[in-house]
Amino acid sequence: MDAMTLPDPNLTVIPALPEASWLQMPREPMLWYLRFAKYFLPLGPSRTIVRAFMLFTAAENPNARILKVRVGNFASTNWQEKSKAWQWHSRAEAFDRNNLLEYSTLIDTARNKLMHSLGVAVDALVGALDNPRLAVSAAKEILDRGGLPGTTNIGIGPASRFNADELSKAQAEIEDWEHAQHN
């Protein structure tokens, strides 16, 4: 765009908010910042001024009986004016975007740790198969974690899990039966 070109009048420009814009603004009264931080921000992306005012009223004066009509009218005068003056909606959106970014980062970190530890756990269990004292419990743990059908006793009635002793006993019975079939 050169010096002679004017911007499109239909273009909506959203002003960039400074980082951490949900913090108290210069000259914002402490009273209204605390109401923003305590009653408006925690409501999440579906927040409204009326809901924030209702939380405020319930917390500050729990014995008050305020009709929803009066709440809506009051919130639309005093609270609506202050929320516009101090840009509550745009600041709350910035807060939500920041939280989403932080949560996504935490989830990615947790997922990576889980995937790494899963491999270590599998290696440890497979390694335990070589130890005669640990082989049965390691095999059971591997089958249980894998959710394989071989670890569930299916018969008439509800399914129940085998424990390691029952599995060993069943294997011995099968071996005895197979031995008897060959003789």
Secondary structure, DSSP 8 states (H G I E B T S, - for coil): --TT----TT--------TTTTS--TT--HHHHHHIIIIIGGG-TT--HHHHHHHHHHHH-TT----HHHHHHHIIIIIHHHHHHTTHHHHHHHHHHHHHHHHHHHHHHHHHHHHHHHHHHHHHHHHHTTSTTTHHHHHHHHHHHHT-GGGEE-SSSS-EE--HHHHHHHHHHHHHHHHHHH-
